Amino acid sequence: MLSYNSLRIVRPFRALLHPNWLMTNRQTLTCSAHCVSNNFPKKDTWQRQNNLKPTGNERKLQYSTYAASSPRNYCTGQFNLNCWNCKQPLDQTPAFFCMTCKAVQPPEEDTSLFNIMDCDYKFSMDTRKLQKRYLHLQRSLHPDNFSQKSVQEQEYSESYSALVNKAYHTLLKPLSRGLYMLELKGMVIEEGTDSGADPEFLMELMEINEALDEVKTPEEANKIGQHTKGKLAVLTEEIDAALLKGELQSAKALLAQMKYFANIEEKVKEKLSEFM
């Protein structure tokens, strides 16, 4: 449980209280279009069953240290998707363009937003790298670039452009990024479910909202805003630690708290706009 310290604001008797992880945990595999369950046979068993001998040229499977929990994230075999236009094999995933004929490709089903944005599957994020990737992809995939191309390519560019936009805005902010990571794990935070929240935490939220309703100056609103940013910074660190440890229930509870404080942050912005 988080501990709380009081912060006086707006009225002497009102206190704002301080409190003193897919794609799932990702596996990097040589990928094909066929996904299988996590019941992988041992290498030598599989070779015996299929009467195969190692050639020394096999492509290795590389695993992260994180444990995957969804069968759809396990892929096996060589990557063998072909270009819809020239039928040549595509040599990367996700494949935005065919390297042979340069035709834009359709978005791949169930591709992780982390893969699209070339980001590691983790809660902490280099947002500058994310923005750089976003701008590069939008320049390459923008529908205006394909106005003289086939209808097929126009449709694919529109789909990919929209998907890139979604990926960027989902991964940009800690809250939406964390919620997406939970979603990949099959976990969802339902709207309006306060029954499991700590009463002390709910009281804190009520007091902050009441204080915000009664602010008279930009300075008072900014004070609440700074307090809220501090809360969000602490929660960001705690969520990152929980996801790294694989403590999904703890991460879920912390993300639920983050949703409340992110809402207060937006209310502060609205209040400040009233003083302009």
Protein Blocks (a to p, Z undefined) as FASTA:
>chain_A
ZZdddddehiaklccdddfbdcdddddddddfbdcdfkdcdfklmmmmnopacehlaccd
dddfbdcfbfklpcedjdfbdcfklopacfbdcdfbdfklopacdddehiafklmnopac
dfbdcfklmmmmmmmmmmmmgmklmmmmcfklmmmmmmmmmmmmmmmmmmmpmklmmmmm
mmmnopacdehiaklpcfklmmmmmmmmmmmmmpcbfklmmmmmmmmmmmmmmmmmmmmm
mmmnopaklmmmmmmmmmmmmmmmmmmmmmmmmmZZ
